[in-house]
Amino acid sequence: MKCKLPPALEYSISYDVKFEKDFQFVRGGKMHGFLPKKPVTGVREGRPDGWRLRLMFRRQSAMTKYDCHQYKPSQYGNRGEPIDRFFRFRKDRWMSVSIHVSINEDPSKATGFNHVYVYVDGELIERHDQVRLRAVATKDTLINYALFSTFHGGHSEEWPPRDERGNPMNVHALFDNFGVFAGKNVRQKPGKDWSNEDQNDGESQQGSTGKPHTQD
């Protein structure tokens, strides 16, 4: 599902997630993020007016940023610099995820205040500085949508969770307390506390925060 936003250079999205006890991370899967008006997918050639940004859960309950930008080094999206290489989601526990995104104002280069920062429970987990998401400066290449979508994959038979007989099975991840904010907003803990406490992560401040665009 996509939620239309006023097009802008900078947004934050936050949500709570709980992976249930029987959840299988397998090879990984996609979680929520942001899109321009005409996004690209991870397996297709990039376009000057296209990009995509979301998170992934990975093997052994790890997490990474997954984006398709103008310097994408391979067929698929790529990640940034892990700050906490040992981070793992914990099953049967609510955790709060926040993503702060500022896309490049100058489409010709990846300089200035443009980055993707990922937080869990207020702690910086991964960062990608000087990321060039777009190569043309139009309203359509700004952040236009919040993306709410989660699934295992990948597209091969190695990705789905399976039962003891090897048959595909359903597992469950719960999501709650979605919020989308203009500027930087980092959730400190799960729940409906929308306060924004800055972290000592070396990130400059820009934009404003206020009441979120929320979805229950």
MOZI-V273176 format. One record per residue. RES is the residue in one small letter. PHI is phi in whole degrees, -180 to 180 (NA if undefined). OMEGA is omega in whole degrees, -180 to 180 (999 if undefined). D_FIRST is the distance of its C-alpha to the first C-alpha in Angstrom with 1 decimal. Layout:
((RES | PHI | OMEGA | D_FIRST) (RES | PHI | OMEGA | D_FIRST))
This chain:
((m | NA | 178 | 0.0) (k | -114 | 177 | 3.8) (c | -113 | -177 | 6.7) (k | -69 | 179 | 9.9) (l | -121 | 168 | 12.9) (p | -62 | -176 | 16.6) (p | -55 | -176 | 17.4) (a | -157 | 179 | 19.4) (l | -77 | -169 | 21.1) (e | -142 | 176 | 20.4) (y | -148 | 167 | 17.8) (s | -126 | 173 | 17.3) (i | -126 | 177 | 14.5) (s | -139 | 177 | 15.7) (y | -161 | 175 | 14.8) (d | -97 | 179 | 17.0) (v | -137 | 173 | 16.9) (k | -136 | 175 | 19.5) (f | -90 | -175 | 20.1) (e | -69 | -172 | 22.3) (k | -57 | -177 | 25.8) (d | -91 | -176 | 25.3) (f | -67 | 176 | 22.4) (q | -110 | 180 | 23.3) (f | -78 | 178 | 22.1) (v | 49 | 178 | 23.8) (r | -89 | 178 | 23.2) (g | 129 | -179 | 19.9) (g | -174 | -174 | 16.2) (k | -93 | 171 | 13.1) (m | -131 | -165 | 11.5) (h | -84 | -179 | 9.6) (g | -179 | -175 | 10.9) (f | -131 | 180 | 11.2) (l | -141 | 165 | 11.3) (p | -82 | -180 | 13.9) (k | -68 | -178 | 13.7) (k | -125 | -175 | 14.6) (p | -74 | 171 | 13.6) (v | -106 | 176 | 15.7) (t | -102 | -175 | 15.3) (g | -69 | -174 | 17.7) (v | -104 | -179 | 20.1) (r | -105 | 177 | 20.7) (e | -62 | 179 | 23.2) (g | -71 | 176 | 22.2) (r | -131 | 178 | 22.4) (p | -58 | -177 | 24.0) (d | -102 | -175 | 21.1) (g | -125 | 175 | 18.3) (w | -162 | 178 | 17.1) (r | -159 | -179 | 14.3) (l | -144 | 175 | 14.4) (r | -157 | 176 | 13.2) (l | -106 | 172 | 15.2) (m | -129 | 161 | 16.6) (f | -88 | -174 | 18.7) (r | -127 | 179 | 21.8) (r | -52 | 175 | 25.0) (q | 56 | 174 | 26.9) (s | 66 | 175 | 24.1) (a | -77 | -180 | 24.2) (m | -141 | 175 | 21.4) (t | -150 | 169 | 21.0) (k | -73 | 179 | 19.2) (y | -135 | -179 | 17.8) (d | -137 | 174 | 17.8) (c | -117 | -177 | 18.8) (h | -127 | -172 | 21.4) (q | -73 | 178 | 24.5) (y | -111 | -178 | 26.8) (k | -55 | -171 | 24.8) (p | -78 | -178 | 27.8) (s | -147 | -180 | 26.7) (q | -63 | -176 | 24.5) (y | -102 | 177 | 21.7) (g | -69 | -179 | 20.3) (n | -138 | -176 | 22.6) (r | -112 | 179 | 23.2) (g | -102 | -179 | 25.2) (e | -95 | 178 | 28.3) (p | -71 | 176 | 28.0) (i | -84 | 177 | 29.8) (d | -115 | -177 | 29.9) (r | -69 | -176 | 30.4) (f | -103 | -180 | 30.9) (f | -63 | 173 | 27.7) (r | -141 | 169 | 26.3) (f | -66 | 177 | 23.7) (r | -108 | -180 | 25.8) (k | -66 | 175 | 24.9) (d | 60 | 178 | 25.0) (r | -144 | 176 | 24.7) (w | -71 | 176 | 22.1) (m | -136 | -177 | 21.7) (s | -103 | -179 | 20.1) (v | -109 | 176 | 18.3) (s | -131 | 176 | 18.4) (i | -125 | 176 | 17.7) (h | -109 | -175 | 19.8) (v | -124 | 171 | 19.4) (s | -131 | -176 | 21.9) (i | -90 | -173 | 21.9) (n | -68 | 179 | 25.2) (e | -71 | 175 | 26.7) (d | -90 | -175 | 29.2) (p | -72 | -176 | 27.5) (s | -84 | -177 | 30.8) (k | -158 | 179 | 30.8) (a | -105 | 178 | 29.2) (t | -129 | 179 | 31.4) (g | 89 | -174 | 31.3) (f | -87 | 175 | 28.7) (n | -142 | -174 | 25.7) (h | -169 | 170 | 24.2) (v | -130 | 178 | 21.5) (y | -120 | -178 | 22.6) (v | -120 | -178 | 21.2) (y | -125 | 169 | 22.6) (v | -131 | -177 | 22.7) (d | 51 | 175 | 24.5) (g | 84 | -179 | 25.8) (e | -100 | 179 | 27.3) (l | -69 | -177 | 26.7) (i | -107 | -178 | 25.7) (e | -151 | 179 | 25.0) (r | -139 | 175 | 25.6) (h | -139 | -179 | 25.4) (d | -93 | 176 | 27.7) (q | 54 | 179 | 28.4) (v | -94 | -179 | 25.2) (r | -99 | -178 | 25.0) (l | -75 | -175 | 21.4) (r | -127 | 179 | 22.4) (a | -120 | 174 | 25.7) (v | -135 | -177 | 25.6) (a | -98 | 175 | 25.5) (t | -133 | 177 | 23.4) (k | -62 | -177 | 21.0) (d | -70 | -178 | 18.3) (t | -92 | 171 | 19.0) (l | -73 | 172 | 18.4) (i | -68 | -176 | 15.3) (n | -113 | -175 | 13.1) (y | -142 | 162 | 9.6) (a | -94 | -176 | 8.4) (l | -105 | 178 | 6.1) (f | -118 | -176 | 5.1) (s | -160 | 179 | 6.1) (t | -143 | -179 | 9.7) (f | -169 | 171 | 12.4) (h | -79 | 177 | 16.1) (g | 134 | -15 | 17.1) (g | 69 | -177 | 18.7) (h | -130 | -179 | 19.5) (s | -104 | -178 | 22.9) (e | -73 | -179 | 24.4) (e | -82 | -172 | 25.2) (w | -90 | -173 | 21.7) (p | -69 | 170 | 21.0) (p | -70 | -176 | 22.7) (r | -137 | 177 | 25.8) (d | -86 | -176 | 28.3) (e | -64 | 180 | 32.1) (r | -91 | -180 | 32.7) (g | 87 | 179 | 30.2) (n | -89 | 176 | 27.7) (p | -57 | -179 | 23.9) (m | -138 | 177 | 22.9) (n | -88 | 169 | 20.1) (v | -129 | -170 | 19.9) (h | -132 | 167 | 17.9) (a | -120 | -178 | 16.4) (l | -103 | 178 | 15.7) (f | -127 | -178 | 13.7) (d | -156 | 171 | 14.8) (n | 56 | 176 | 15.7) (f | -69 | 174 | 12.9) (g | -147 | 176 | 14.5) (v | -123 | -171 | 14.3) (f | -129 | 168 | 17.8) (a | -74 | -179 | 19.9) (g | 82 | -177 | 22.2) (k | -92 | 171 | 22.9) (n | -147 | -177 | 22.1) (v | -117 | 179 | 22.7) (r | -76 | -176 | 22.3) (q | -86 | -176 | 25.5) (k | -163 | 178 | 24.7) (p | -62 | 179 | 22.2) (g | 121 | -176 | 22.1) (k | -97 | 174 | 21.6) (d | -94 | -174 | 24.1) (w | -92 | -180 | 22.7) (s | -63 | -174 | 26.0) (n | -121 | 179 | 26.1) (e | -103 | -178 | 29.0) (d | -69 | 177 | 29.7) (q | -107 | 178 | 30.5) (n | -82 | -175 | 33.3) (d | -115 | 180 | 31.2) (g | 78 | -177 | 32.9) (e | -90 | 176 | 30.0) (s | -71 | -180 | 31.0) (q | -105 | 178 | 29.7) (q | -156 | 179 | 28.2) (g | 80 | -177 | 26.1) (s | -140 | 174 | 25.8) (t | -124 | 180 | 23.9) (g | -162 | 177 | 23.6) (k | -66 | -177 | 21.6) (p | -81 | 161 | 17.9) (h | -82 | -172 | 14.9) (t | -112 | 172 | 13.9) (q | -135 | 179 | 11.5) (d | -82 | 999 | 13.5))
